[in-house]
Amino acid sequence: MTMSVRLDRKTQIVLDRLSREGGRSKSAVIRQAIHDMTRGEDKDRKRTESSLYDRMLPFIGRIRSNGTLLSGDWRSRWKKRIRERNFT
């Protein structure tokens, strides 16, 4: 696809220098610059589209329970609570 872009003098000088020093066409320099810019966006997008587990990972195992064993026999504790609630 052919495009026409207006550049200010300073940008044109930088583009000419990058093209000359890299031995590439101006189009190749511009394509590479766009590619480099969008690669950063992909990383940001992936970071915001992470799973719930990935977002919660910094907090997993970090909550203090003041000595209470929260990961123990939770099933029997919940059954006991439900029975107490239903029968009182």
GUMAR-492484 format. One line per field, with one value per atom (N, C-alpha, C): residue number from 1; residue in three letters; atom name; x, y, z. Coordinates in steps of 0.05 Angstrom, whole numbers, plus 32768, in hexadecimal, padded with zeros to 4 digits. Example, Ala and Ser with C-alpha at 12.3 -4.5 7.8 and 13.67 -1.06 7.14 Angstrom:
2
i = (1:1:1:2:2:2)
aa = (ALA:ALA:ALA:SER:SER:SER)
at = (N:CA:C:N:CA:C)
X = (8108:80F6:8108:8101:8111:8102)
Y = (7F8E:7FA6:7FBE:7FD3:7FEB:8001)
Z = (809C:809C:809C:808E:808F:809D)
This chain:
88
i = (1:1:1:2:2:2:3:3:3:4:4:4:5:5:5:6:6:6:7:7:7:8:8:8:9:9:9:10:10:10:11:11:11:12:12:12:13:13:13:14:14:14:15:15:15:16:16:16:17:17:17:18:18:18:19:19:19:20:20:20:21:21:21:22:22:22:23:23:23:24:24:24:25:25:25:26:26:26:27:27:27:28:28:28:29:29:29:30:30:30:31:31:31:32:32:32:33:33:33:34:34:34:35:35:35:36:36:36:37:37:37:38:38:38:39:39:39:40:40:40:41:41:41:42:42:42:43:43:43:44:44:44:45:45:45:46:46:46:47:47:47:48:48:48:49:49:49:50:50:50:51:51:51:52:52:52:53:53:53:54:54:54:55:55:55:56:56:56:57:57:57:58:58:58:59:59:59:60:60:60:61:61:61:62:62:62:63:63:63:64:64:64:65:65:65:66:66:66:67:67:67:68:68:68:69:69:69:70:70:70:71:71:71:72:72:72:73:73:73:74:74:74:75:75:75:76:76:76:77:77:77:78:78:78:79:79:79:80:80:80:81:81:81:82:82:82:83:83:83:84:84:84:85:85:85:86:86:86:87:87:87:88:88:88)
aa = (MET:MET:MET:THR:THR:THR:MET:MET:MET:SER:SER:SER:VAL:VAL:VAL:ARG:ARG:ARG:LEU:LEU:LEU:ASP:ASP:ASP:ARG:ARG:ARG:LYS:LYS:LYS:THR:THR:THR:GLN:GLN:GLN:ILE:ILE:ILE:VAL:VAL:VAL:LEU:LEU:LEU:ASP:ASP:ASP:ARG:ARG:ARG:LEU:LEU:LEU:SER:SER:SER:ARG:ARG:ARG:GLU:GLU:GLU:GLY:GLY:GLY:GLY:GLY:GLY:ARG:ARG:ARG:SER:SER:SER:LYS:LYS:LYS:SER:SER:SER:ALA:ALA:ALA:VAL:VAL:VAL:ILE:ILE:ILE:ARG:ARG:ARG:GLN:GLN:GLN:ALA:ALA:ALA:ILE:ILE:ILE:HIS:HIS:HIS:ASP:ASP:ASP:MET:MET:MET:THR:THR:THR:ARG:ARG:ARG:GLY:GLY:GLY:GLU:GLU:GLU:ASP:ASP:ASP:LYS:LYS:LYS:ASP:ASP:ASP:ARG:ARG:ARG:LYS:LYS:LYS:ARG:ARG:ARG:THR:THR:THR:GLU:GLU:GLU:SER:SER:SER:SER:SER:SER:LEU:LEU:LEU:TYR:TYR:TYR:ASP:ASP:ASP:ARG:ARG:ARG:MET:MET:MET:LEU:LEU:LEU:PRO:PRO:PRO:PHE:PHE:PHE:ILE:ILE:ILE:GLY:GLY:GLY:ARG:ARG:ARG:ILE:ILE:ILE:ARG:ARG:ARG:SER:SER:SER:ASN:ASN:ASN:GLY:GLY:GLY:THR:THR:THR:LEU:LEU:LEU:LEU:LEU:LEU:SER:SER:SER:GLY:GLY:GLY:ASP:ASP:ASP:TRP:TRP:TRP:ARG:ARG:ARG:SER:SER:SER:ARG:ARG:ARG:TRP:TRP:TRP:LYS:LYS:LYS:LYS:LYS:LYS:ARG:ARG:ARG:ILE:ILE:ILE:ARG:ARG:ARG:GLU:GLU:GLU:ARG:ARG:ARG:ASN:ASN:ASN:PHE:PHE:PHE:THR:THR:THR)
at = (N:CA:C:N:CA:C:N:CA:C:N:CA:C:N:CA:C:N:CA:C:N:CA:C:N:CA:C:N:CA:C:N:CA:C:N:CA:C:N:CA:C:N:CA:C:N:CA:C:N:CA:C:N:CA:C:N:CA:C:N:CA:C:N:CA:C:N:CA:C:N:CA:C:N:CA:C:N:CA:C:N:CA:C:N:CA:C:N:CA:C:N:CA:C:N:CA:C:N:CA:C:N:CA:C:N:CA:C:N:CA:C:N:CA:C:N:CA:C:N:CA:C:N:CA:C:N:CA:C:N:CA:C:N:CA:C:N:CA:C:N:CA:C:N:CA:C:N:CA:C:N:CA:C:N:CA:C:N:CA:C:N:CA:C:N:CA:C:N:CA:C:N:CA:C:N:CA:C:N:CA:C:N:CA:C:N:CA:C:N:CA:C:N:CA:C:N:CA:C:N:CA:C:N:CA:C:N:CA:C:N:CA:C:N:CA:C:N:CA:C:N:CA:C:N:CA:C:N:CA:C:N:CA:C:N:CA:C:N:CA:C:N:CA:C:N:CA:C:N:CA:C:N:CA:C:N:CA:C:N:CA:C:N:CA:C:N:CA:C:N:CA:C:N:CA:C:N:CA:C:N:CA:C:N:CA:C:N:CA:C:N:CA:C:N:CA:C:N:CA:C:N:CA:C:N:CA:C)
X = (8011:8000:8012:800B:801A:800D:801D:8013:8024:8018:8027:8025:803C:803E:804E:8044:8053:8064:807D:8090:809B:809F:80AC:80CA:80D8:80F4:8105:8102:8112:810E:80F4:80EE:80F9:80F8:8103:8121:812F:814C:8152:8143:8147:8142:812C:8125:813B:8145:815B:8174:817B:8192:818F:8178:8173:8174:8169:8169:8185:8194:81B0:81C2:81C0:81D2:81CB:81B1:81A9:81A9:81AE:81AE:8193:817E:8162:8153:813E:812D:811E:8114:8105:80EB:80E0:80C8:80CE:80E5:80ED:80F0:80FC:8100:80E5:80D3:80B8:80A9:80AA:809D:80A8:80C2:80CF:80C6:80C4:80BC:809F:808D:8072:8070:8080:8080:808A:809F:80A9:8094:8086:8071:805A:8051:803A:8042:805B:8063:805F:8064:805F:8042:8031:8014:800A:8015:800D:8014:802B:8031:801E:8017:8004:7FE8:7FE0:7FC6:7FC6:7FDB:7FDC:7FDC:7FE9:7FE9:7FCD:7FBD:7FA2:7F8F:7F95:7F83:7F8C:7F9B:7FA4:7F8D:7F91:7F7D:7F7A:7F64:7F5F:7F76:7F7E:7F94:7FAD:7FB4:7FCC:7FC9:7FB1:7FAD:7FAE:7FA6:7FA5:7FBF:7FD1:7FEA:7FF9:7FFC:800B:7FFE:7FE4:7FD7:7FD4:7FD8:7FD5:7FEA:7FE2:7FF4:7FFF:7FF3:7FFC:7FEA:7FD3:7FBF:7FC4:7FC7:7FCC:7FB1:7FB1:7F99:7F9A:7FAE:7FB2:7FB3:7FC0:7FC3:7FAD:7F97:7F81:7F89:7F84:7F8A:7F73:7F77:7F61:7F60:7F76:7F77:7F72:7F6A:7F66:7F4D:7F3E:7F26:7F0F:7F0E:7EFA:7EDE:7EDD:7EC3:7EB3:7EBF:7EB0:7EA9:7EBA:7EB4:7E9C:7E9A:7E84:7E6A:7E6C:7E54:7E49:7E5C:7E54:7E47:7E52:7E46:7E2A:7E27:7E0D:7DF8:7E00:7DEE:7DE6:7DF9:7DF4:7DE0:7DE5:7DD4:7DB7:7DB5:7D9B:7D8A:7D98:7D89:7D88:7D90:7D8E:7D7A)
Y = (7FE8:8000:8019:802B:8044:8059:8068:807E:8097:80AD:80C6:80D2:80DA:80E5:80FE:8113:812C:812B:8131:8132:814E:8155:816E:816B:8180:8180:816F:8171:8162:8144:813C:811F:8115:8125:811D:8119:812A:8127:810D:8107:80EF:80D6:80D7:80C1:80BC:80D2:80CF:80C3:80CC:80C1:80A4:809C:8080:806E:8078:8069:8065:807A:807A:8068:806C:805D:803F:8039:801D:800F:801E:8013:8008:8015:800C:8023:801D:8031:8041:8058:8067:8058:804B:803B:8025:8018:8003:800E:8025:8032:8038:8043:804A:8030:801C:8002:7FF7:7FF8:7FEE:7FFE:8019:802A:8024:8020:8019:7FFE:7FEB:7FD0:7FD2:7FE1:7FE4:7FF1:8005:8012:7FFF:7FEF:7FDE:7FC6:7FBE:7FA8:7FB0:7FC8:7FD2:7FD2:7FD8:7FD8:7FBB:7FA8:7F8C:7F83:7F8B:7F84:7F91:7FAA:7FB8:7FAA:7FA3:7F96:7F7B:7F6C:7F52:7F55:7F6B:7F70:7F76:7F85:7F8B:7F75:7F62:7F4C:7F33:7F36:7F1E:7F11:7EF9:7EEA:7EF4:7EEC:7EF3:7EE9:7ED0:7EC5:7ED6:7EDF:7EF0:7F0A:7F16:7F2F:7F2B:7F13:7F0E:7F03:7EFB:7EED:7EFD:7F17:7F25:7F22:7F1C:7F1A:7EFE:7EEA:7ECE:7EC7:7EBD:7EB5:7ECD:7EE4:7EFC:7F06:7EF8:7F02:7EF4:7F03:7EF9:7EF0:7EDA:7ED0:7ED1:7EDE:7EE0:7EC4:7EB1:7E97:7E83:7E8C:7E7A:7E69:7E50:7E3E:7E3F:7E4F:7E53:7E3D:7E2F:7E1B:7DFF:7DFC:7DE2:7DD4:7DC8:7DB9:7DCD:7DDB:7DF0:7DE4:7DCC:7DC1:7DBB:7DB0:7DAA:7DC4:7DD7:7DF1:7DFE:7DFD:7E09:7DFA:7DDF:7DCF:7DD6:7DD9:7DE0:7DFB:7E0F:7E2A:7E29:7E1A:7E19:7E0C:7DF6:7DE9:7DFB:7E0A:7E1C:7E32:7E3C:7E52:7E48:7E30:7E25:7E1C:7E14:7E08:7E1B:7E33:7E46:7E5C)
Z = (8000:8000:8000:7FF0:7FEE:7FFE:800E:801E:801A:8020:801F:803B:8046:8061:8060:806E:8070:8089:8086:809D:80A0:80BA:80BF:80B8:80B7:80AE:80C0:80DA:80ED:80EA:80E8:80E4:80CA:80B5:809B:809D:80AB:80AE:80BD:80D3:80E2:80D1:80C1:80B0:809B:808F:807B:8088:80A0:80AE:80B4:80BF:80C6:80AD:8098:807F:8074:8074:806A:807C:8096:80A8:80A9:80A6:80A7:808C:8077:805C:8054:805E:8057:804A:803D:8032:8048:8041:8054:805C:8049:804F:8063:8060:8073:808F:8091:80AB:80B8:80A8:80B3:80BB:80AA:80B1:80CC:80CF:80E8:8100:80FC:8112:811B:8107:810D:811B:8111:811D:813A:813F:815B:816D:8163:8173:817A:8166:816B:817C:817D:818E:81AB:81B3:81CE:81D4:81C1:81C5:81CA:81BC:81BF:81DC:81E6:8202:8216:8211:8223:8221:8209:8205:8214:8211:821F:823D:8246:8263:826D:825E:8267:8263:8250:824B:825A:826F:827E:828D:8295:82A3:82BF:82CC:82E7:82F9:82F3:8303:8301:82E9:82E5:82F4:82F5:8303:8321:832B:8348:8352:8341:8349:835E:835C:8372:838D:838F:83A8:83B3:83A2:83AA:83BF:83D6:83EB:83FB:83F7:8405:841B:841E:8432:844C:8461:847C:8489:8497:84A3:84C2:84CD:84EA:84F7:84EA:84F6:84F0:84E4:84DE:84C6:84C7:84B1:849D:8488:8474:845F:845B:8446:8450:8469:8475:846B:847D:8476:8473:845D:8459:8454:8448:8442:845B:846F:8488:8496:8495:84A2:8495:847A:846C:8471:8472:8478:8494:84A7:84C2:84C3:84B5:84B5:84A8:8493:8485:8497:84A5:84B7:84CE:84D9:84EF:84E6:84CE:84C3:84BD:84B3:84AC:84C3:84D9:84EF:8507:8505:851B:8516)
